[in-house]
Amino acid sequence: MKKQRPVNLQLNTISFPPSAISSILHRVTGVALFFALMFVIGAWAVSLSSEQGFMSVQEAMGGIIGKVVAIGTLSALSYHILGGLRHMVMDMGHWEELQSGNNSAKAIIVLWVILTVVAGVAVW
């Protein structure tokens, strides 16, 4: 049996609702935190190996790449925490309706941007 259904292969024409964007960002930041954790553990191991290792990690984190990594890690962590809190509230039975779910997604995205700017200013 041949199914006659529309197929939309142009991904740039798909419009995701805020709740879908929030869910995707929560998963992406979880993966980003996994890779950031590998960097943090590596830097921690090098810094504890010797005084020379500590100085090299301190120098690397004081450079532009270290600051970008720190800001990115703080940004991913802040969004993942906000998204996790949103999901916990939804698990308790709140914000499950379409409008309130979209509003809560928009709110945490705006709060995430604000926290990322604050983290960027603090780190830089």
Backbone bond lengths (Angstrom), bond angles and torsions (degrees), N, CA, C in turn:
res aa  C-N    CA-C-N  psi(-1)  N-CA   C-N-CA  omega(-1)  CA-C   N-CA-C  phi
1 M - - - 1.427 - - 1.524 108.44 -
2 K 1.296 117.43 128.25 1.450 123.80 -179.40 1.527 109.19 -93.65
3 K 1.313 115.48 123.26 1.457 119.79 -179.03 1.520 109.18 -87.91
4 Q 1.308 115.78 132.35 1.461 122.27 177.17 1.525 108.02 -103.47
5 R 1.289 115.73 91.56 1.448 118.88 178.98 1.527 108.72 -133.70
6 P 1.299 116.19 151.02 1.468 118.70 -179.29 1.530 110.91 -71.85
7 V 1.296 115.71 142.39 1.457 121.84 178.09 1.522 107.75 -123.39
8 N 1.314 115.67 122.19 1.453 120.79 179.78 1.524 107.82 -110.80
9 L 1.320 117.06 104.87 1.448 121.22 -178.44 1.523 112.94 -98.99
10 Q 1.323 118.16 0.33 1.454 121.37 177.46 1.530 108.27 -91.67
11 L 1.330 115.22 99.43 1.461 120.11 -174.12 1.522 112.95 -67.54
12 N 1.331 116.97 -24.08 1.462 118.56 179.71 1.521 112.92 -75.50
13 T 1.309 118.52 -7.38 1.466 120.99 178.22 1.529 112.00 -96.24
14 I 1.329 117.06 -8.26 1.460 120.87 -179.42 1.524 108.52 -81.49
15 S 1.317 116.46 131.37 1.461 121.92 179.22 1.528 108.78 -109.12
16 F 1.328 115.71 111.87 1.457 119.98 179.86 1.524 110.34 -87.24
17 P 1.333 117.74 141.60 1.473 119.91 174.36 1.536 109.42 -72.06
18 P 1.322 117.66 160.52 1.471 120.98 -179.12 1.530 113.52 -56.17
19 S 1.315 117.64 -35.04 1.463 119.24 -179.52 1.531 111.12 -67.37
20 A 1.318 118.04 -33.94 1.463 120.72 176.78 1.524 110.58 -70.32
21 I 1.316 116.93 -41.64 1.466 120.85 177.58 1.525 109.80 -61.54
22 S 1.331 116.52 -41.94 1.459 121.25 178.98 1.526 110.96 -62.26
23 S 1.308 117.14 -42.72 1.460 121.21 179.95 1.524 111.29 -65.73
24 I 1.318 116.92 -42.53 1.466 121.00 179.07 1.532 109.92 -65.31
25 L 1.334 117.49 -43.32 1.465 120.82 178.79 1.526 111.69 -62.67
26 H 1.338 116.58 -36.02 1.462 120.10 178.67 1.527 110.07 -62.44
27 R 1.321 117.01 -41.57 1.463 120.61 179.36 1.524 111.41 -70.41
28 V 1.331 116.64 -41.43 1.470 120.90 -179.76 1.529 110.10 -63.92
29 T 1.330 117.59 -42.51 1.460 119.34 179.69 1.525 111.58 -68.43
30 G 1.325 117.55 -29.22 1.469 120.01 174.36 1.515 111.58 -63.53
31 V 1.328 116.69 -43.37 1.468 121.13 177.11 1.526 110.04 -66.49
32 A 1.328 117.02 -41.97 1.468 120.57 178.65 1.523 110.71 -61.55
33 L 1.318 117.65 -38.99 1.462 120.35 178.31 1.522 111.92 -66.20
34 F 1.327 117.03 -33.30 1.461 120.39 176.62 1.526 110.29 -61.46
35 F 1.331 116.53 -47.14 1.454 119.82 179.94 1.536 111.50 -70.70
36 A 1.308 117.37 -35.15 1.465 120.61 176.79 1.524 110.16 -65.59
37 L 1.312 117.00 -35.91 1.460 120.68 179.25 1.523 110.69 -64.14
38 M 1.328 117.30 -37.05 1.464 120.00 176.80 1.534 109.98 -63.26
39 F 1.332 117.29 -41.02 1.461 121.03 177.46 1.528 110.74 -64.40
40 V 1.309 116.91 -44.66 1.469 121.30 -178.13 1.530 110.49 -64.59
41 I 1.318 117.52 -42.81 1.465 119.98 179.71 1.525 110.29 -66.35
42 G 1.333 117.27 -39.57 1.462 120.64 176.92 1.517 112.06 -63.02
43 A 1.321 116.46 -45.03 1.463 120.30 178.75 1.522 110.49 -65.21
44 W 1.303 116.48 -37.98 1.460 120.58 178.89 1.530 110.66 -64.17
45 A 1.331 116.54 -44.04 1.464 120.80 -179.98 1.528 111.13 -63.22
46 V 1.333 117.00 -42.61 1.468 120.36 179.16 1.524 110.14 -66.36
47 S 1.326 116.78 -41.34 1.472 119.10 -177.27 1.516 111.86 -68.15
48 L 1.318 118.30 -26.70 1.461 120.92 179.65 1.521 113.27 -89.03
49 S 1.334 116.60 -8.67 1.462 119.25 -176.78 1.523 112.56 -72.44
50 S 1.323 116.68 -38.24 1.463 120.00 -178.98 1.522 109.33 -165.08
51 E 1.331 114.43 173.55 1.461 118.64 176.90 1.530 110.22 -67.12
52 Q 1.327 116.13 -37.39 1.471 121.00 177.04 1.532 110.56 -62.41
53 G 1.328 117.19 -41.52 1.458 121.12 177.67 1.516 111.88 -63.49
54 F 1.327 115.94 -41.09 1.460 120.40 178.13 1.525 110.89 -61.79
55 M 1.326 115.60 -44.09 1.467 119.80 179.95 1.528 111.43 -64.58
56 S 1.328 116.62 -38.15 1.471 118.89 -179.88 1.528 111.55 -68.38
57 V 1.333 117.50 -39.15 1.472 120.16 177.30 1.528 109.65 -68.27
58 Q 1.307 117.50 -40.24 1.463 120.89 178.79 1.533 110.37 -62.69
59 E 1.310 116.78 -40.03 1.462 120.92 178.20 1.531 111.17 -67.68
60 A 1.325 116.31 -41.56 1.468 119.92 179.69 1.523 111.25 -65.43
61 M 1.323 117.21 -40.28 1.462 120.21 -179.49 1.520 111.90 -73.57
62 G 1.324 117.55 -20.73 1.456 120.95 176.63 1.524 112.93 -81.75
63 G 1.343 116.56 -14.86 1.459 120.80 179.30 1.519 111.75 -81.78
64 I 1.312 115.26 178.23 1.464 120.03 -175.85 1.526 111.92 -67.51
65 I 1.323 117.52 -37.64 1.473 119.61 179.80 1.522 110.44 -66.71
66 G 1.320 116.61 -41.56 1.464 120.12 178.07 1.518 112.32 -62.29
67 K 1.334 115.78 -39.67 1.469 119.14 178.98 1.523 111.32 -68.14
68 V 1.332 117.03 -39.83 1.472 120.20 178.35 1.530 109.73 -64.37
69 V 1.333 116.70 -41.99 1.467 119.88 177.94 1.527 110.41 -63.69
70 A 1.321 117.59 -41.92 1.462 120.81 179.39 1.526 111.63 -64.01
71 I 1.330 116.46 -44.45 1.468 119.87 179.23 1.526 110.18 -65.26
72 G 1.324 116.90 -42.21 1.467 120.22 178.71 1.513 112.15 -63.01
73 T 1.321 116.37 -40.77 1.462 120.40 178.98 1.523 110.90 -66.63
74 L 1.319 117.07 -43.79 1.472 120.28 177.91 1.529 111.32 -64.63
75 S 1.328 116.03 -36.84 1.464 120.08 178.42 1.521 110.93 -65.24
76 A 1.329 116.37 -46.60 1.465 120.11 179.21 1.520 111.14 -63.80
77 L 1.329 115.86 -41.30 1.465 119.38 179.65 1.527 111.49 -64.55
78 S 1.335 116.54 -43.55 1.467 118.75 -178.61 1.529 111.03 -65.17
79 Y 1.339 117.75 -41.73 1.461 117.80 178.90 1.521 111.39 -67.49
80 H 1.321 116.41 -40.35 1.461 118.77 -178.27 1.531 111.04 -64.08
81 I 1.329 116.72 -37.68 1.467 120.02 176.85 1.528 110.29 -67.09
82 L 1.335 117.15 -46.20 1.473 120.03 179.58 1.529 110.96 -61.82
83 G 1.332 116.48 -44.05 1.464 119.75 178.78 1.515 111.60 -64.70
84 G 1.324 116.72 -38.50 1.466 119.98 177.56 1.515 112.14 -65.09
85 L 1.341 116.63 -40.65 1.470 119.48 176.80 1.526 111.06 -64.57
86 R 1.333 115.99 -38.41 1.474 119.80 177.45 1.531 110.48 -62.46
87 H 1.320 116.28 -43.18 1.466 119.48 179.17 1.526 111.56 -66.62
88 M 1.334 116.99 -35.38 1.464 119.13 177.31 1.519 111.17 -64.85
89 V 1.330 116.47 -41.39 1.466 119.88 178.03 1.528 109.74 -63.86
90 M 1.323 116.53 -40.01 1.465 119.77 178.29 1.530 111.03 -66.39
91 D 1.334 117.66 -34.60 1.466 120.78 177.10 1.525 111.76 -66.29
92 M 1.334 116.85 -24.15 1.462 120.63 177.73 1.521 112.18 -84.86
93 G 1.338 117.05 0.76 1.452 120.38 174.52 1.512 115.66 101.04
94 H 1.323 118.21 7.66 1.455 121.29 179.73 1.528 109.44 -105.18
95 W 1.302 116.90 159.97 1.469 124.25 176.27 1.533 112.65 56.49
96 E 1.319 116.88 31.06 1.464 120.24 -179.35 1.517 113.11 -89.55
97 E 1.322 117.15 -16.99 1.458 119.58 178.78 1.527 108.75 -74.77
98 L 1.317 115.72 160.44 1.462 120.84 -174.88 1.523 111.70 -59.90
99 Q 1.315 117.32 -49.58 1.468 120.89 -176.20 1.526 111.86 -67.17
100 S 1.325 117.28 -46.28 1.468 119.32 -178.92 1.528 111.33 -69.33
101 G 1.321 117.77 -33.08 1.462 120.78 176.00 1.515 111.79 -65.44
102 N 1.340 116.75 -43.36 1.457 120.66 177.38 1.528 111.58 -66.67
103 N 1.323 116.66 -38.81 1.470 120.03 178.58 1.533 111.56 -65.56
104 S 1.334 116.41 -41.05 1.464 118.69 178.55 1.525 110.70 -67.27
105 A 1.318 117.75 -35.20 1.470 121.12 177.12 1.530 110.61 -64.96
106 K 1.324 116.09 -44.19 1.471 119.77 177.66 1.526 110.70 -62.46
107 A 1.328 116.52 -40.21 1.464 120.77 -178.16 1.519 111.50 -64.37
108 I 1.336 117.99 -43.11 1.460 117.77 -178.91 1.527 111.69 -73.23
109 I 1.316 118.01 -28.91 1.470 119.66 176.10 1.531 109.77 -66.96
110 V 1.331 116.87 -43.13 1.465 120.26 178.24 1.530 110.14 -64.88
111 L 1.332 116.98 -43.90 1.459 120.75 178.85 1.528 110.98 -63.54
112 W 1.329 116.99 -36.43 1.463 121.65 177.97 1.533 111.14 -63.73
113 V 1.322 116.90 -43.21 1.463 120.33 179.05 1.528 109.68 -62.86
114 I 1.320 116.97 -42.71 1.465 120.70 178.85 1.530 110.55 -62.52
115 L 1.334 117.66 -45.81 1.461 121.10 179.47 1.523 111.91 -64.72
116 T 1.328 117.61 -35.46 1.461 120.70 177.93 1.527 110.77 -66.62
117 V 1.327 117.33 -40.57 1.462 120.20 177.06 1.525 110.50 -64.79
118 V 1.317 117.44 -42.47 1.462 121.49 177.81 1.533 110.38 -62.53
119 A 1.329 117.68 -43.64 1.459 121.14 178.03 1.525 110.90 -63.92
120 G 1.319 116.44 -39.86 1.464 120.30 178.94 1.510 112.23 -63.61
121 V 1.313 116.85 -41.43 1.460 120.75 177.88 1.532 110.45 -67.33
122 A 1.322 116.70 -40.10 1.469 120.60 -178.64 1.533 111.15 -67.89
123 V 1.315 117.97 -39.26 1.466 121.31 -176.99 1.507 110.41 -77.27
124 W 1.317 116.88 -40.24 1.468 120.17 -175.45 1.503 109.64 -71.46
